[in-house]
């Protein structure tokens, strides 16, 4: 092979190696972010459940109601 062809091949092989490495890093980061998102979704679901459990009725009970003004 000629010198320039060998250099071009080396250059392309180096670029492919760097791209593969970058793709692996991005894939790992994406997987980590997905785990964080799932954890946050779970926490939000728990918070929603707790709010629903602790939320009372918007209407006061009969004992808490004040009598009408004509009483």
C-alpha positions in Angstrom: 0.0 0.0 0.0 1.1 3.5 -0.6 2.1 5.7 2.3 -0.9 8.1 1.9 -3.4 5.2 1.7 -1.9 3.7 4.9 -2.1 7.1 6.7 -5.7 7.5 5.6 -6.6 4.0 6.8 -4.9 4.6 10.1 -6.8 7.9 10.4 -10.1 6.3 9.7 -9.5 3.5 12.1 -8.6 6.0 14.8 -11.8 8.0 14.2 -13.9 4.8 14.3 -12.3 3.8 17.6 -13.0 7.2 19.1 -16.6 7.1 17.9 -17.1 3.7 19.3 -15.7 4.9 22.7 -18.0 8.0 22.6 -21.0 5.8 21.8 -20.3 3.5 24.7 -20.0 6.5 27.1 -23.2 8.0 25.8 -25.0 4.7 26.1 -23.8 4.3 29.7 -24.9 7.8 30.5 -28.3 7.3 28.9 -28.8 4.1 30.9 -27.9 5.9 34.2 -30.3 8.7 33.4 -33.1 6.2 32.7 -32.5 4.7 36.1 -32.7 8.1 37.7 -35.9 8.9 35.8 -37.5 5.6 36.9 -36.5 6.3 40.6 -38.0 9.8 40.3 -41.2 8.5 38.8 -41.5 6.0 41.6 -41.0 8.8 44.2 -43.6 11.0 42.5 -46.1 8.1 42.5 -45.5 7.6 46.2 -46.0 11.3 46.9 -49.2 11.3 44.9 -50.5 8.3 46.9 -49.6 10.0 50.2 -51.3 13.2 49.2 -54.5 11.3 48.2 -54.5 9.4 51.4 -54.1 12.6 53.5 -56.4 14.8 51.5 -59.7 15.1 53.2 -63.0 15.8 51.7 -63.4 19.5 50.5 -66.8 19.5 52.2 -66.9 19.9 56.0 -68.7 17.4 58.1 -72.1 18.2 59.6 -70.4 18.7 63.0 -68.0 21.2 61.6 -70.6 23.2 59.6 -71.7 26.5 61.2 -75.5 26.9 61.4 -77.2 29.0 58.9 -77.7 32.7 59.9 -81.4 32.3 60.5 -80.8 30.1 63.5 
